[in-house]
Amino acid sequence: MVRKLKYHEQKLLRRLDLVNWEASGGNLAEVRALRRYRLGRREDYVLYKALARAVRALARRLRDLGPASAAFRARCAAALLEKLYGLGLVNSRQSLAVCESLSAAAFCRRRLPCLLVKLRMAQNLRHAVTFVEQGHVRVGPEVVTDPALLVPRAVEDFITWVDASRLRQKVLDYNQERDDFDLAA
């Protein structure tokens, strides 16, 4: 019987795969993406890569369908492009060529901290991740504390500060829009 690993031992072994050690440690592009997008868990990036690979495979299959199924291909391609556009992963709904170049970085760019930087609510990703983890940000009516949240295009406009957040108060003070009545309630 093997003893249960302590917390710090689990944390150290989280990034190491003892069975496939060659594949887990040598991927420099993966480490670069983890640092660039401030991903807390490697498993998220692996999942994004798998999803991007599945979308590329589906786009390739749709492209390779014969001329006999042109109507089916057009309907499925339009549905796939509409779904990817709604999630914000592609910029246009024109052709399947944009689906074949989809990468895991597109998923990383749709995470909540990246959108906070894009909306200029945070100076950099490190601050954005901290704001989300501390509960200063809400998406719609829900307070979000998980930085791995993927935000679709339809919800992107509803990213705001929490009403009781000190950051919101600082922004209102800076813009000279602070209302003492709202803060007293």
URMO-V574265 format. One line per field, one symbol per residue. burial: 1 if it has 9 or more other C-alpha atoms within 8 Angstrom, else 0. Layout:
BEGIN
burial: ???
END
This chain:
BEGIN
burial: 00000000010000011000100100000000110011100101100110111011101101001000010010011100110111111100101101110111011111111111100001001011101110111110001110100011101100101100100110011000000000000
END
